[in-house]
Amino acid sequence: MKILNLERSRLGAYVRTQITHFFPVGSEQDLRVIDTHLEEALSRLEHCIAQVRLWTPGQFDVLHSSQYCIFLYYLANTIWKREQARTVCVKLFLLNKALNAIDCFYEIELPNVFFIGHSVGIVLAKATYGNHLVLYQNSTVGKNHGESPTLGDGVILYPNTAVLGNSFVHSRSIISQGVSVINQNTRAGCVVYQGVNGGLVFKEPKHNILADFFRDA
């Protein structure tokens, strides 16, 4: 994969420099684990980018905030799964939070293909996430009384949405801007609007909205 605005050989050092700038604590030697798992993280990112219609396959721009946000998640998640190097993973999580205003913990299992429109204000809890997920600013997936939601494949969360608690968001559900799904289920393949008294209203989309985002949708 071609890396734009930075030589590939400098990517590991680039990430380590950012971490030490924001969080000048601990041993810099511990950060060398980043280099060990960099290629696997880039491979995961390349697969994701290849499916996003708005992005050029085979190209990763380190100055593209959404792409870099996804890269930092994949890097932290890869390191956690391979070595459980908690301190490094925490620093990568905090770096993503500082740069992109996203709360996306490294232990969360996000899908192989997902798209972030704008990362600002996104909060993701330890829930179940399906493939081809779309996230926009201020969207929240969170627990309620200890219960966490399940999101099927092809779910779109538009700005200022929330999916909380014991909710099942069925595949290809499109949560409209400002809608909250709290301890409720959606209908598959429908646009979800806010009804009265916290209820939900479902309407069929006029076209395949998911195909606007992904090449294989």
C-alpha positions as CSV (number, residue, x, y, z in Angstrom):
1,M,0.0,0.0,0.0
2,K,1.3,3.5,-0.9
3,I,1.5,5.9,2.0
4,L,1.0,9.6,1.1
5,N,2.8,12.5,2.8
6,L,5.2,10.3,4.6
7,E,7.8,7.7,3.7
8,R,6.7,4.2,4.7
9,S,10.0,3.6,6.5
10,R,9.3,6.6,8.8
11,L,5.7,5.7,9.8
12,G,6.7,3.9,13.0
13,A,8.9,6.7,14.1
14,Y,6.2,9.2,13.2
15,V,3.7,7.5,15.5
16,R,6.3,7.1,18.3
17,T,7.2,10.8,18.0
18,Q,3.5,11.8,18.4
19,I,3.1,9.6,21.4
20,T,6.2,10.9,23.2
21,H,5.1,14.5,22.4
22,F,1.7,14.1,24.0
23,F,2.6,11.6,26.7
24,P,6.3,11.9,27.8
25,V,6.1,9.2,30.4
26,G,7.5,5.7,30.5
27,S,10.2,4.1,28.4
28,E,10.6,5.0,24.7
29,Q,12.0,1.5,24.2
30,D,8.5,0.1,25.0
31,L,7.2,1.8,22.0
32,R,9.3,-0.4,19.7
33,V,6.5,-2.9,19.8
34,I,4.8,-0.5,17.3
35,D,7.3,-1.4,14.6
36,T,6.7,-5.1,15.2
37,H,3.0,-5.0,14.4
38,L,3.0,-2.1,12.0
39,E,2.7,-4.2,8.8
40,E,-0.3,-6.2,10.2
41,A,-2.1,-3.0,11.1
42,L,-1.4,-1.6,7.6
43,S,-2.7,-4.8,6.0
44,R,-6.0,-4.4,8.0
45,L,-6.2,-0.8,7.0
46,E,-5.5,-1.5,3.3
47,H,-8.4,-4.0,3.3
48,C,-10.7,-1.5,4.8
49,I,-9.7,1.4,2.5
50,A,-10.1,-0.8,-0.6
51,Q,-13.9,-1.2,0.2
52,V,-14.7,2.4,1.0
53,R,-16.1,4.1,-2.2
54,L,-14.9,7.5,-1.2
55,W,-11.2,6.5,-0.9
56,T,-8.6,5.3,-3.4
57,P,-7.7,1.7,-3.0
58,G,-4.1,1.0,-2.2
59,Q,-3.5,4.5,-0.7
60,F,-3.2,5.7,2.9
61,D,-2.8,9.4,3.6
62,V,-1.4,10.0,7.1
63,L,-2.9,13.5,6.9
64,H,-6.4,12.2,6.2
65,S,-7.9,12.3,9.7
66,S,-10.4,9.6,9.2
67,Q,-7.9,7.2,7.7
68,Y,-5.4,7.9,10.3
69,C,-8.0,7.5,13.0
70,I,-8.8,4.0,11.7
71,F,-5.1,3.2,11.4
72,L,-4.4,4.1,15.1
73,Y,-7.3,1.9,16.2
74,Y,-6.1,-1.1,14.1
75,L,-2.6,-0.6,15.4
76,A,-3.6,-0.5,19.0
77,N,-6.0,-3.4,18.6
78,T,-3.4,-5.5,16.8
79,I,-0.8,-4.9,19.5
80,W,-3.3,-5.7,22.2
81,K,-4.4,-9.0,20.5
82,R,-0.8,-10.1,19.8
83,E,1.0,-9.0,23.0
84,Q,-1.4,-7.3,25.3
85,A,1.1,-4.5,25.8
86,R,-1.4,-2.4,27.8
87,T,0.7,0.8,28.3
88,V,1.5,1.2,24.6
89,C,-2.1,0.4,23.7
90,V,-3.4,3.0,26.2
91,K,-1.1,5.6,24.7
92,L,-2.3,4.8,21.2
93,F,-5.9,5.1,22.4
94,L,-5.1,8.4,24.0
95,L,-3.3,9.7,20.9
96,N,-6.4,8.9,18.8
97,K,-8.5,10.7,21.4
98,A,-6.2,13.7,21.3
99,L,-5.9,13.9,17.6
100,N,-9.4,12.9,16.4
101,A,-11.7,13.4,19.5
102,I,-12.8,9.7,19.3
103,D,-13.3,7.4,22.3
104,C,-12.5,4.0,20.8
105,F,-10.8,1.6,23.2
106,Y,-8.3,-0.9,21.8
107,E,-10.1,-3.9,23.2
108,I,-13.2,-3.2,21.1
109,E,-13.6,-5.5,18.1
110,L,-14.5,-3.2,15.3
111,P,-15.2,-4.9,11.9
112,N,-12.8,-5.5,9.0
113,V,-14.5,-2.8,7.0
114,F,-15.9,0.4,8.4
115,F,-16.1,4.1,7.6
116,I,-15.7,7.2,9.7
117,G,-17.2,10.3,8.2
118,H,-16.1,12.7,11.0
119,S,-14.6,11.3,14.1
120,V,-15.3,14.2,16.5
121,G,-17.4,13.1,19.5
122,I,-17.7,9.4,18.6
123,V,-17.9,7.2,21.6
124,L,-17.8,3.4,21.2
125,A,-18.4,1.0,24.1
126,K,-17.6,-2.7,24.2
127,A,-20.5,-3.9,22.1
128,T,-21.0,-6.2,19.1
129,Y,-20.3,-4.6,15.8
130,G,-21.1,-5.9,12.4
131,N,-19.2,-5.4,9.1
132,H,-19.7,-2.3,6.9
133,L,-20.3,0.0,9.8
134,V,-20.7,3.7,9.1
135,L,-20.0,6.3,11.9
136,Y,-20.5,10.0,11.9
137,Q,-19.7,12.7,14.5
138,N,-21.3,12.5,17.9
139,S,-22.6,9.0,17.4
140,T,-22.6,6.9,20.5
141,V,-22.7,3.2,21.2
142,G,-23.0,2.5,24.9
143,K,-24.1,0.4,27.8
144,N,-27.2,1.0,29.9
145,H,-27.5,-0.8,33.3
146,G,-24.7,-3.1,32.2
147,E,-26.3,-4.1,29.0
148,S,-24.6,-3.5,25.7
149,P,-26.1,-3.4,22.2
150,T,-25.6,-5.5,19.1
151,L,-25.2,-3.9,15.7
152,G,-25.7,-6.1,12.6
153,D,-23.9,-5.7,9.3
154,G,-24.3,-2.5,7.3
155,V,-25.5,-0.2,10.1
156,I,-25.2,3.5,9.5
157,L,-25.1,5.9,12.5
158,Y,-25.6,9.5,11.3
159,P,-24.6,12.5,13.4
160,N,-25.9,12.8,17.0
161,T,-27.3,9.3,17.2
162,A,-27.2,6.9,20.1
163,V,-27.6,3.2,20.4
164,L,-27.7,2.1,24.1
165,G,-28.4,-0.8,26.3
166,N,-30.1,-4.0,25.3
167,S,-30.7,-2.9,21.7
168,F,-30.4,-5.0,18.5
169,V,-29.8,-2.9,15.5
170,H,-30.6,-5.2,12.6
171,S,-28.6,-5.4,9.5
172,R,-28.8,-2.4,7.1
173,S,-30.5,-0.2,9.7
174,I,-30.0,3.5,9.0
175,I,-30.2,5.5,12.2
176,S,-31.2,9.1,11.2
177,Q,-29.7,12.2,12.6
178,G,-30.5,12.8,16.3
179,V,-32.3,9.4,16.8
180,S,-31.7,7.5,20.1
181,V,-32.2,3.7,20.2
182,I,-32.4,2.7,23.8
183,N,-33.3,-0.8,24.8
184,Q,-35.1,-1.3,21.5
185,N,-34.8,-3.3,18.3
186,T,-34.8,-1.9,14.8
187,R,-36.2,-3.4,11.6
188,A,-33.7,-4.7,9.1
189,G,-33.2,-2.7,5.9
190,C,-35.1,0.4,7.2
191,V,-34.4,4.0,7.9
192,V,-35.0,4.7,11.6
193,Y,-36.7,7.9,12.7
194,Q,-37.6,9.2,16.2
195,G,-41.2,8.7,17.1
196,V,-43.3,10.0,20.0
197,N,-42.4,9.1,23.6
198,G,-39.1,7.6,22.6
199,G,-40.6,5.2,20.1
200,L,-39.1,4.5,16.7
201,V,-40.6,4.9,13.2
202,F,-39.3,2.7,10.3
203,K,-39.3,3.5,6.6
204,E,-37.8,1.7,3.7
205,P,-35.0,3.6,1.9
206,K,-35.5,4.8,-1.7
207,H,-32.2,3.4,-2.8
208,N,-29.2,1.3,-1.5
209,I,-27.7,3.9,0.8
210,L,-25.0,1.5,2.0
211,A,-23.7,1.3,-1.6
212,D,-22.9,5.1,-1.4
213,F,-20.2,4.2,1.1
214,F,-18.9,0.7,0.2
215,R,-17.9,-0.9,-3.1
216,D,-19.1,-4.4,-2.1
217,A,-22.4,-3.3,-0.5
